[in-house]
Amino acid sequence: MATVPNRWWALPVVLVAVFMTTLDFFIANVAVPSMRAGLPADGSEAQLVIAGYGLAYAAGLVVAGRLGDLHGPRRVFSAGLALFTLASAACGAAPGAWALILARVLQGVAAALLAPQVLTLLGDLYRGADRARAFGWYGTAVGLAGVSGQVIGGLLIAADPWGLGWRACFLVNVPLGLVALAVTPRLVPSPPPVSRPAGAGLDVAGAGMVAAGLVAVVLPLAQGREQGWPAWTWLCLAASAPLLAAFARRQRRLAAAGRQPLLDLDVFGEKGFGRGLVAVALLFGGSAGLSFVLALYLQEGLGLSPAAAGAVCTALNAGFLAGSARTAALARRLGTGVPLAGAATLLLGLLLLTRVVAGAGDAVAYEVAGTLLVVGAGMGLLMSPLISATLARVRPERSGAAAGVLGTVQETGGVLGGTLTGTVLLGSLESGWGDAARAGLAVPAACALGVLVVAALALRRAPGCRQAQDTEQMITPWEPIG
């Protein structure tokens, strides 16, 4: 696979899928005000539009990774791409709130089918420095999609093509998906078949356990505040821990019996992988929370139009691109210290933003844009090196399991971060938009502080951060492709 001549042509195809599926997690935030008025939808239904996608995405990733092992990553990738394109069309045509929620759940299922196949294909297609660079491009695509949601969504709603309004935020995926689906057979090589041991089927019971456990965590958080925290929300949260523990026990029993588990738990023993997962969960939780705060505060708090809100958020994109462009140079000087610098910059930007949103007047929007430059730079410095370093040391035979786990942690962190931020922000609105935005931003700031602590601990345990092996983990997509 590493010698396939067109392997670099496959990269933009799979990254288009990564960009679309990540963008759709964030772009829905900017569409919430227009969507609530147009459908109409109450606050609980609007949160389910956001959380339903992320929940289905997170709950299906481990199963999707196993399906890729059983049926081949390119085949499952194509199926996921087709379903995502169809579900996006259903979102754009949804006649009511619950039809949109259902279509968003289908979108999440499709995104789950895609995500681990992308990581598996990148691991199969590239080796050594090329592999680290491909994962760097993956991190850049994910990060750029995350910070572009507000901008792209605002521009689409403002342009209002063919009178579609917020629906254009979902329908834009359809032509992109169709083109990517058409070129996949020609540009994305299919990895050679892997011999499977006897009994290497899909663990349906385990799939049910992990999906139920994740639903039991996220659903009550998404619905609890709107419904006054009824008894069922607490029962779900209480049931989540034993469900996930039972899933882990089942996977250990299957492995001990010589059968293929749904998830190889030994992947958590890979060097630096567990620590990287914690940082990834915090990063994506904070990013989702920030996106939720900006979507509501800029439009409903400051009264900006979707286009004006998107223009403010272009500063986030500019900062991200500037930070990403500096990672290669910083990696040569700081080695594994780059994530620490990125986390510190991100935290500084969020603290500055927390002070700015307490102000009043038209100048606040410009001040927000200024602080978003710093926030975006921190994300740019952090995203690619963190994902690359988390995956780069995983052994090839465990790359599929690692891909499923990373994607699950990434999306679960995003759902939890966005849900918790929304609960805090909406629960503080009685004090005014300034105080509510400050309260909401406390969640992303806490996440950034957590990433900073994890990065500092990792650096203390790897004092030889300038060694060639460590520096190779920090290879970024901005370096020339060899």
Long-range contacts (C-beta under 8 A, 24 or more apart in sequence): 1-124, 1-125, 1-189, 1-191, 1-192, 2-125, 2-126, 2-127, 2-130, 4-125, 4-189, 6-187, 6-189, 7-125, 7-126, 7-189, 8-481, 9-187, 10-121, 10-125, 10-187, 10-188, 10-189, 11-122, 11-125, 11-134, 11-137, 13-180, 13-183, 13-184, 13-187, 13-188, 14-77, 14-118, 14-121, 14-122, 14-188, 15-118, 15-137, 15-138, 15-141, 16-176, 16-180, 17-77, 17-80, 17-81, 17-84, 17-114, 17-118, 17-180, 18-114, 18-115, 18-118, 18-138, 18-141, 18-142, 18-145, 19-141, 19-142, 19-144, 19-145, 20-84, 20-145, 20-173, 20-176, 20-177, 21-57, 21-84, 21-110, 21-111, 21-114, 21-115, 22-141, 22-142, 22-145, 22-146, 23-145, 23-146, 23-148, 23-149, 23-152, 24-53, 24-88, 24-107, 24-111, 24-170, 24-173, 25-50, 25-53, 25-54, 25-57, 25-146, 25-149, 25-288, 25-411, 25-414, 26-145, 26-146, 26-148, 26-149, 26-150, 26-153, 26-287, 26-288, 26-291, 27-149, 27-152, 27-153, 27-169, 28-53, 28-104, 28-149, 28-153, 28-169, 29-149, 29-150, 29-153, 29-291, 29-292, 29-294, 29-295, 29-296, 29-418, 30-149, 30-150, 30-153, 30-154, 30-157, 30-169, 30-295, 30-299, 30-306, 30-309, 30-310, 31-153, 31-157, 31-166, 31-169, 32-295, 32-296, 33-295, 33-296, 33-299, 33-300, 33-306, 34-157, 34-165, 34-166, 34-306, 35-100, 35-166, 38-165, 38-166, 39-94, 39-96, 39-97, 39-100, 40-97, 41-97, 41-100, 42-97, 42-226, 43-226, 43-426, 44-223, 44-226, 44-227, 45-97, 45-98, 45-101, 47-222, 47-223, 47-226, 47-419, 47-422, 48-101, 48-104, 48-222, 48-223, 49-97, 49-100, 49-101, 49-104, 50-222, 50-292, 50-418, 50-422, 51-218, 51-219, 51-221, 51-222, 51-415, 51-418, 51-419, 52-101, 52-104, 52-105, 52-108, 53-104, 53-105, 53-107, 53-108, 53-111, 54-108, 54-218, 54-288, 54-411, 54-412, 54-414, 54-415, 54-418, 55-105, 55-108, 55-214, 55-215, 55-218, 55-219, 55-222, 55-415, 56-104, 56-105, 56-106, 56-107, 56-108, 56-109, 56-111, 56-112, 57-108, 57-109, 57-111, 57-112, 57-115, 57-407, 57-411, 57-415, 58-108, 58-112, 58-214, 58-218, 58-407, 58-408, 58-411, 58-412, 58-415, 59-112, 59-210, 59-211, 59-214, 59-215, 60-108, 60-109, 60-112, 60-113, 60-211, 61-112, 61-115, 61-116, 61-404, 61-407, 61-408, 61-411, 62-207, 62-210, 62-262, 62-263, 62-404, 62-405, 62-408, 63-112, 63-202, 63-207, 63-210, 63-211, 63-262, 64-112, 64-113, 64-114, 64-115, 64-116, 64-117, 64-404, 65-116, 65-120, 65-263, 65-400, 65-401, 65-403, 65-404, 65-407, 66-202, 66-203, 66-207, 66-262, 66-263, 66-400, 66-404, 67-113, 67-202, 68-116, 68-117, 68-120, 68-400, 69-194, 69-196, 69-200, 69-400, 70-196, 70-200, 70-201, 70-202, 72-190, 72-191, 72-193, 73-116, 73-117, 73-120, 73-121, 73-124, 73-190, 73-191, 74-117, 74-121, 74-184, 74-188, 74-189, 74-190, 74-191, 75-190, 76-113, 76-117, 77-113, 77-114, 77-117, 77-118, 77-121, 77-184, 77-188, 78-181, 78-184, 78-185, 79-113, 80-110, 80-111, 80-112, 80-113, 80-114, 80-117, 81-110, 81-114, 81-177, 81-180, 81-181, 81-184, 82-177, 82-181, 83-109, 83-110, 83-113, 84-110, 84-111, 84-113, 84-114, 84-173, 84-177, 85-173, 85-174, 85-177, 85-178, 85-181, 86-110, 88-170, 88-171, 88-173, 88-174, 88-177, 89-170, 89-171, 89-174, 91-167, 91-170, 91-171, 92-164, 92-167, 92-168, 92-170, 92-171, 92-174, 93-167, 94-167, 112-407, 115-403, 115-407, 115-411, 116-400, 116-403, 116-404, 116-407, 117-403, 118-403, 119-391, 119-399, 119-402, 119-403, 119-406, 119-407, 120-191, 120-399, 120-400, 120-403, 121-188, 121-191, 123-391, 123-396, 123-399, 123-403, 124-191, 124-399, 125-189, 128-472, 129-472, 129-475, 129-482, 130-481, 130-482, 131-392, 132-388, 132-392, 132-472, 132-473, 132-474, 132-475, 133-475, 133-476, 133-477, 133-479, 133-481, 134-477, 135-384, 135-387, 135-388, 135-391, 135-392, 136-327, 136-384, 136-385, 136-387, 136-388, 136-475, 136-476, 136-477, 136-478, 137-384, 137-477, 138-384, 138-387, 139-383, 139-384, 139-385, 139-386, 139-387, 139-388, 139-477, 140-324, 140-383, 140-384, 140-476, 140-477, 142-383, 142-387, 142-410, 143-320, 143-324, 143-379, 143-380, 143-383, 143-384, 144-317, 144-320, 144-321, 144-324, 146-284, 146-287, 146-291, 146-379, 147-287, 147-313, 147-316, 147-317, 147-320, 147-376, 147-379, 148-317, 149-291, 150-291, 150-294, 150-295, 150-298, 150-309, 150-310, 150-312, 150-313, 150-316, 151-310, 151-311, 151-313, 151-314, 151-316, 151-317, 152-310, 153-306, 153-310, 154-305, 154-306, 154-307, 154-308, 154-309, 154-310, 154-311, 154-313, 155-306, 155-307, 155-310, 157-306, 157-307, 158-305, 158-306, 158-307, 158-310, 196-260, 197-258, 197-260, 199-258, 199-259, 199-260, 200-259, 200-260, 201-260, 202-262, 203-250, 203-251, 203-254, 203-260, 203-261, 203-262, 205-250, 206-247, 206-250, 206-251, 206-254, 206-261, 206-262, 206-263, 207-262, 209-243, 209-244, 209-246, 209-247, 209-250, 210-243, 210-244, 210-247, 210-262, 210-263, 212-243, 213-240, 213-241, 213-243, 213-244, 213-247, 214-240, 214-244, 214-408, 214-412, 216-240, 216-243, 217-412, 217-416, 218-412, 218-415, 218-416, 218-419, 221-416, 221-419, 221-420, 221-423, 222-415, 222-419, 224-423, 225-423, 225-426, 225-427, 263-401, 263-404, 263-405, 264-398, 264-401, 266-398, 267-394, 267-398, 267-401, 267-402, 267-405, 268-405, 270-393, 270-394, 270-395, 270-398, 270-402, 271-393, 272-389, 272-390, 272-393, 272-458, 273-390, 273-393, 273-394, 273-402, 275-454, 275-457, 275-458, 276-386, 276-389, 276-390, 276-391, 277-390, 277-405, 277-406, 277-409, 278-450, 278-454, 279-339, 279-386, 279-390, 279-450, 279-451, 279-454, 279-455, 280-386, 280-387, 280-390, 280-406, 280-409, 280-410, 280-413, 281-409, 281-410, 281-412, 281-413, 282-413, 282-447, 282-448, 282-450, 282-451, 282-454, 283-379, 283-382, 283-383, 283-386, 283-413, 283-447, 283-451, 284-410, 284-411, 284-413, 284-414, 284-417, 285-413, 285-414, 285-416, 285-417, 285-418, 285-420, 285-443, 285-444, 285-447, 286-346, 286-350, 286-417, 286-443, 286-444, 286-445, 286-446, 286-447, 286-448, 286-451, 287-379, 287-414, 287-417, 287-444, 288-413, 288-414, 288-415, 288-417, 288-418, 288-421, 289-417, 289-418, 289-420, 289-421, 289-422, 289-440, 289-441, 289-443, 289-444, 289-447, 290-350, 290-375, 290-421, 290-441, 290-444, 291-418, 292-418, 292-421, 292-422, 292-425, 292-440, 293-421, 293-425, 293-437, 293-440, 293-441, 293-444, 296-425, 297-357, 297-433, 297-436, 297-437, 297-440, 298-365, 298-368, 300-433, 301-357, 301-433, 301-434, 301-436, 301-437, 302-364, 302-365, 302-433, 304-365, 308-365, 312-365, 312-368, 312-369, 312-372, 313-372, 314-369, 315-369, 315-370, 315-372, 315-373, 315-376, 316-372, 316-373, 316-375, 316-376, 316-379, 317-376, 318-373, 318-376, 319-349, 319-372, 319-373, 319-374, 319-375, 319-376, 319-377, 319-378, 319-379, 319-380, 320-376, 320-377, 320-379, 320-380, 320-383, 321-376, 321-380, 322-373, 322-376, 322-377, 322-380, 323-376, 323-377, 323-378, 323-379, 323-380, 323-381, 323-382, 324-380, 324-381, 324-383, 324-384, 324-476, 324-477, 324-478, 325-380, 325-478, 326-380, 326-381, 327-380, 327-381, 327-384, 327-385, 327-474, 327-476, 327-478, 328-475, 328-476, 328-478, 328-479, 330-381, 331-385, 331-471, 331-474, 331-475, 331-476, 332-471, 334-465, 335-465, 335-466, 335-467, 335-470, 335-471, 335-474, 336-389, 336-458, 336-459, 336-462, 336-465, 336-470, 336-473, 336-474, 337-459, 337-465, 338-381, 338-382, 338-385, 338-474, 339-381, 339-382, 339-385, 339-386, 339-389, 339-451, 339-455, 339-458, 340-452, 340-455, 340-456, 340-459, 341-381, 342-378, 342-379, 342-380, 342-381, 342-382, 342-383, 342-385, 342-386, 342-455, 343-378, 343-382, 343-448, 343-451, 343-452, 343-455, 344-378, 344-452, 345-374, 345-377, 345-378, 345-381, 346-375, 346-378, 346-379, 346-381, 346-382, 346-448, 346-451, 347-378, 347-445, 347-448, 347-449, 347-452, 348-374, 348-378, 349-373, 349-374, 349-375, 349-376, 349-377, 349-378, 350-375, 350-441, 350-444, 350-445, 350-448, 351-445, 353-441, 354-438, 354-441, 354-442, 354-445, 357-434, 357-437, 357-438, 357-441, 358-434, 358-435, 358-438, 359-434, 360-434, 378-448, 382-451, 384-476, 384-477, 385-473, 385-474, 385-476, 388-473, 388-474, 388-475, 388-476, 389-473, 389-474, 392-472, 392-473, 393-473, 417-443, 417-444, 417-447
